[in-house]
Amino acid sequence: MSRTVIEKILTLIKELPESTNPEDMEEVMYNLYSKKEVLKGLEDRKKGNVINFDEFKKKMDEKWLK
């Protein structure tokens, strides 16, 4: 993880209000995870690591509709 990313995360945590409760922290962690996954998907798209919807549907059908 780059220093910039760590600094952004630390800044986010430091800016949380003192009244932050555990449920709020779960939401923060979920938002960080979601952002990470979106950025990962965008990077995959740039690299051409994608499939079209028909291929996706076929893979899901093979995996889940056995």
Stockholm file with secondary structure:
# STOCKHOLM 1.0

chainA/1-66         MSRTVIEKILTLIKELPESTNPEDMEEVMYNLYSKKEVLKGLEDRKKGNVINFDEFKKKMDEKWLK
#=GR chainA/1-66 SS CCHHHHHHHHHHHHTSCTTCCHHHHHHHHHHHHHHHHHHHHHHHHHHTCCCCHHHHHHHHHHHHCC
#=GC SS_cons        CCHHHHHHHHHHHHTSCTTCCHHHHHHHHHHHHHHHHHHHHHHHHHHTCCCCHHHHHHHHHHHHCC
//
